[in-house]
Structures are given as structure tokens and as C-alpha cells.
Amino acid sequence: MIKSEKIIISEYRSEWAEQFNALKKVLIEHLNNDIVGIEHVGSTSIPGMKAKPIIDVDLIIEENDNTMDRVISKLKELGYNHNGDQGISGRESFERVDSLTPNIGSNKKWFKHHLYVCKKENIALLNHLNFRDYLKSNQNKVIEYSNLKQNLALRFPFDIDSYIDGKTNFIIDILIKTGIKHKDIKQIESQNKLDNM
């Protein structure tokens, strides 16, 4: 086990939606026609959900390698380093150089966020969207998932792999309910379960 930063789960904050919208505006301005959508995903996108206070953002592009190259280049100009697909085909991961990223010349410090570029219809994107949309319409599952995450953070405060592993069965159960295909479920499971890592 590699020790990670302490996992902190916060109560839902309405400012998360506002933070996403501020970031979305900047990204649209700089990426304009290269993207076909921007989605706020992950737990911070679900009203009432307890979450790590880090915004997850999926930029959506057409199935086109030239577009991906342009987006990677434009994100680098804003201060994002490209980390590759990290084992998830069709989804590229980016990290911020520092708290000024995206750097738009204003010395504005931005909130913590994870940025991904996903090809349209990619299973990683569908996973994020289906899971988010299901929870948005099932408040009892929001409470259940919030409690699960809080308990896992208490059990594994410095072990992000065990934390992720502990959430996987809950996530898989939801994704099955949303109609994700069996082969795709197996792929998602293999990317998140410790015994498959």
C-alpha cells in the first residue's frame, strides 16, 4: 500500500456547482469548437451528497485523434499536465501544475479539481454520467453512498486504493441498474477492485 493524502469527506456544499460553472466558462472559452460538452461528474455534482471536496470534470470530444492532440496542447497552455489514459482507454487524465491552473493571467487561485478528456460514447464517460444521473433521482441511494464513503474514509484514511475498492460493489450495482452492458461492467470492475489492480 502506498500512503496517500488523508481522505476527507465533507458535507455537500452548494458552492461546488458554482465552482464548476466558473471553470466551465473558462474551459469553453479556451477550447470552444474542440469540445462537444463539459460535464460536472463525481460526488460533488450530486445535490446532498457527501464528497471529497474535489470537483471532477469530464470534457467530451468527438472520436477524433486530431481533436485530442489539439485539446492536450490547449490544456497545456492553461497549465494542465497530460497524464495519459491511466489504464482507461478513451479517457485522458490531466493534473494541474499548481493552484493557478487554469492559468488565465489573473493570478486567480482555483479550487481542487480533476480534469478528464473523454471521447464521446466512451464507457468511462457513460459510467460517470449514468452513475451521477441515477443518484440525482434516488435520494435514498445518495444517503447510502454518502454513509459508505464516510465509513470507508474512517477505515482507510490514508489508503485511497482500499477506499476506491470499498466503493466498487455499490457503484457496480448502480451501473447494472442503468443498463451498462455486462462486458463494460467487468471492465469497470477490473479497473477499481484491489484484487485486479
C-alpha positions in Angstrom: 0.0 0.0 0.0 1.3 3.5 -0.9 0.1 6.1 1.6 -1.9 8.9 0.1 -3.1 12.2 1.3 -5.7 11.9 4.1 -9.2 11.2 2.7 -11.6 13.9 3.9 -15.3 13.6 3.3 -17.3 16.8 3.5 -21.0 17.6 3.7 -22.5 18.7 0.4 -21.7 22.3 -0.5 -23.8 24.3 -3.0 -20.6 26.2 -3.9 -19.4 23.1 -5.8 -21.9 23.7 -8.6 -20.8 27.4 -8.7 -17.1 26.4 -8.8 -17.8 24.0 -11.7 -19.7 26.7 -13.6 -16.8 29.2 -13.2 -14.3 26.5 -14.5 -16.7 25.5 -17.3 -16.8 29.1 -18.6 -13.0 29.3 -18.8 -12.6 25.9 -20.5 -15.3 26.7 -23.1 -13.6 30.0 -23.9 -10.3 28.3 -24.5 -11.4 25.0 -26.1 -14.5 26.2 -27.9 -15.1 24.1 -31.0 -12.8 21.3 -29.9 -15.2 20.0 -27.3 -18.8 18.9 -27.6 -19.6 19.1 -23.9 -18.4 19.6 -20.4 -19.9 17.6 -17.5 -19.7 18.0 -13.8 -19.4 14.4 -12.6 -18.5 12.6 -9.4 -20.0 13.1 -6.0 -19.7 16.9 -5.9 -22.2 17.0 -8.8 -25.0 15.4 -6.8 -27.0 17.6 -4.5 -27.0 16.4 -0.9 -24.0 14.0 -1.5 -21.1 13.9 1.0 -17.9 14.1 -1.0 -14.2 14.7 -1.1 -14.1 18.4 -1.9 -12.6 18.0 -5.3 -14.6 18.8 -8.5 -14.5 16.1 -11.2 -14.8 17.4 -14.8 -15.3 15.5 -18.0 -14.5 17.3 -21.3 -16.2 15.5 -24.1 -14.7 15.3 -27.6 -15.6 13.6 -30.8 -13.9 10.3 -31.7 -11.0 12.0 -33.4 -7.3 11.8 -32.6 -6.5 15.2 -34.1 -9.0 16.8 -31.7 -7.4 15.1 -28.8 -4.0 16.4 -29.8 -5.4 20.0 -30.0 -7.1 19.7 -26.7 -4.0 18.4 -25.0 -2.0 21.3 -26.4 -4.6 23.9 -25.3 -4.8 22.5 -21.8 -1.0 22.6 -21.5 -1.2 26.3 -22.3 -3.6 26.7 -19.4 -1.3 24.8 -17.0 -2.5 21.2 -17.2 -0.1 18.3 -17.5 -1.3 15.3 -19.5 -1.0 12.0 -17.6 -2.2 9.7 -20.3 -5.2 7.3 -20.0 -4.0 5.7 -16.8 -5.3 2.4 -18.0 -8.7 3.6 -19.1 -9.0 3.7 -22.9 -10.7 6.7 -24.4 -10.3 8.8 -21.3 -7.2 11.0 -20.8 -6.3 12.4 -17.4 -4.8 15.8 -16.6 -3.4 17.4 -13.5 -2.9 21.0 -12.6 0.6 22.4 -12.4 -0.4 24.5 -9.4 -3.4 26.3 -7.7 -3.4 28.9 -10.5 -4.4 26.3 -13.1 -6.2 27.1 -15.3 -3.8 30.0 -15.7 -5.7 32.8 -17.4 -3.3 35.5 -16.4 -5.3 36.8 -13.5 -3.4 35.1 -10.6 -6.8 33.6 -9.6 -6.4 30.6 -7.2 -8.7 27.8 -8.3 -10.3 25.0 -6.2 -9.0 21.5 -6.4 -10.3 19.6 -9.4 -9.7 16.5 -11.6 -9.9 17.0 -15.3 -10.5 14.3 -17.9 -11.0 14.4 -21.6 -13.3 11.6 -22.8 -14.2 10.5 -26.3 -18.0 10.7 -26.9 -19.8 7.5 -26.0 -16.7 6.1 -24.2 -17.6 3.7 -21.4 -15.7 5.8 -18.8 -17.9 8.8 -19.7 -21.1 6.7 -19.7 -20.0 5.3 -16.3 -19.7 8.8 -14.8 -22.9 10.1 -16.4 -25.1 7.1 -15.7 -24.0 6.9 -12.0 -24.5 10.7 -11.5 -27.9 10.8 -13.1 -29.2 7.7 -11.2 -28.2 9.1 -7.9 -29.7 12.5 -8.7 -33.0 10.8 -8.9 -32.6 8.4 -6.0 -32.1 10.3 -2.7 -32.1 7.2 -0.6 -29.1 5.9 -2.6 -27.4 9.3 -2.1 -27.7 8.8 1.7 -26.5 5.2 1.5 -23.5 6.1 -0.7 -22.6 9.1 1.5 -22.5 6.9 4.6 -20.5 4.2 2.8 -17.8 6.8 1.7 -17.7 8.3 5.2 -17.2 4.9 6.8 -14.5 3.9 4.3 -12.7 7.2 4.8 -12.6 6.5 8.6 -11.4 2.9 8.0 -8.8 3.7 5.4 -7.9 7.4 6.0 -4.6 7.2 4.0 -5.3 4.3 1.7 -7.0 5.6 -1.5 -6.9 2.1 -3.2 -8.8 0.4 -0.4 -11.2 3.4 -0.3 -11.9 3.0 -4.0 -12.1 -0.8 -3.7 -14.7 -0.4 -0.9 -17.0 1.7 -3.1 -16.8 -0.6 -6.2 -19.7 -3.0 -5.4 -22.0 -0.1 -4.7 -21.1 1.6 -8.0 -21.4 -1.6 -10.0 -24.8 -2.3 -8.6 -26.0 1.1 -9.7 -24.4 0.8 -13.1 -26.1 -2.5 -13.7 -29.5 -0.8 -12.9 -28.7 1.9 -15.5 -28.3 -0.7 -18.3 -24.5 -0.7 -18.8 -23.5 -3.8 -20.7 -22.0 -6.8 -18.8 -18.7 -6.6 -20.6 -18.4 -3.0 -19.7 -19.3 -3.7 -16.1 -16.5 -6.2 -16.0 -14.0 -3.7 -17.4 -15.1 -1.0 -14.8 -14.8 -3.6 -12.0 -11.3 -4.6 -13.1 -10.2 -1.0 -13.0 -11.4 -0.4 -9.4 -11.1 -3.7 -7.5 -7.9 -4.1 -5.5 -7.5 -7.8 -6.4 -7.5 -6.8 -10.1 -5.0 -3.9 -9.7 
